[in-house]
Amino acid sequence: MITLQHTRTPVVVREPAAWAVAQVLLLAVVGATAGLGPLGWAAGLAYGFATWAFLGYGMQRHRTRSLGPADRVTLARGLLVGAVTALVADRAGEDVPVGLVVTLAAVALSLDWVDGQVARRTGTSSQLGARFDMEVDAFLILVLSAYVAVQMGPWVLAIGLMRYVFVAASWRLRWLNAPLPASYARKTVAAVQGIFLVVAASGLLPFAVALVGLALASLVWSFGRDVLWLWNNSAVAVGQSRHV
């Protein structure tokens, strides 16, 4: 068993490490064009290292020797998210190159549709790929909500933090870990968050606060519906087990 792990590890680690190097190169390009200070570099490098570490761990856990085409599209999105993270962290809401942040975030959101299409058409959908895609989306939403919160108030952070609060709660409340049924409404609400936050970040619409408020309200509804479904079904499962 130990021999198997030693032979697999270099193969598994190599590709995520290559993408981590690509993240550093992208940060260098952003730094040369828009400028990045120590805080921006620290945030971008921390993000790149975390992506490399968690992806490498996930590949080992799922016994995946190489990434699929859709996973590579997701990684490309991840590089853009790393650049957005560095820019937002570096300027702390002041003098942020809005056009660059919005452009990078918009392209990352667009590629979210692309990686799904690639996975379906190539038949390479996987549990690891789906989880990785979800984590990239969630972190981009968190960064965008932090950026928009500087202009609109801390309440916007609820959009980015809600999923992480849900995950933290699931560590204590095991019934929250049960699988949820597929839902088109859930996917739509998730997509709306990024779109509305990018629009708000651009500063092009005078009623952006209403859009962000609508995004938050829809997210509260979506999470509330899912939690209620999980609670009802956990209660049913407990009732059935008592009668066995």
C-alpha positions, 0 to 999 in steps of 0.5 A, a space after each residue: 500500500 505504501 509503495 502504491 502511494 509513493 508511485 502515484 504521488 508524483 503523477 498526481 501532484 505534477 499537474 496541479 503544481 503546473 497550474 500553480 506556476 501558471 497562477 504565479 505568472 498571471 499574477 505577474 502579468 496583473 502586477 506589471 499592468 495594474 500593479 500589485 502590492 504585498 497584500 495582493 501578492 500574498 492573497 494571490 499566492 495563498 489562493 494559488 497554493 491552496 488550490 494546488 494543495 486541495 486539488 492534489 489531495 482531491 486527486 489522490 482521494 479520488 484516485 485520479 491520475 490526470 485531469 479531464 478537459 472540463 477540469 482544465 477549463 475549471 482550472 483556467 477559471 480558477 486562475 482568473 479568480 486568483 487574479 480577482 482575489 489579488 486585486 480586491 485584497 490589494 486595494 481593499 476597495 480603494 482605487 481598484 481597477 474596476 474594469 479589470 476586476 469586472 472583466 476577469 470575473 465576467 470571463 470566469 463566470 462565462 467559463 462556468 457554462 463552458 466547463 459544464 458543456 465540455 464535461 457533458 459532451 466529452 463524457 468526463 463528468 466526475 464527482 471531483 470535477 463537480 466539487 472543484 467547480 462548485 468551490 471555484 464558484 463559491 470563492 469567486 462569489 465570496 470575493 465579489 461580495 467582499 468587493 461590493 460590500 465596500 460600496 454597499 455595506 457589510 450586509 452584502 457579505 452574507 451572499 458570499 458567506 452563506 455557503 460557508 456557514 452552511 458547510 460549517 453547520 453541517 460539521 455539527 448537524 450531520 443531517 445537513 450532509 444528506 444529498 439534495 435532489 437536483 434542482 434547476 431553481 437552485 442552479 439558477 439562483 447560484 448563477 444569479 449571484 455572480 451575474 448580479 454582483 459583477 453588474 453591481 461591481 461595474 457601477 454602471 447601473 444606478 439601481 444595483 443595490 436592488 439587484 444585490 438585494 434581490 440576489 440575497 433574497 433569492 439565495 436565502 430562499 434557496 438555502 432555506 428551502 434546501 434546509 427545510 427539505 433536509 430537515 423533513 427528510 431527516 425526520 422521516 428517516 429517524 422515524 422509519 429507523 425507530 420502527 425497524 
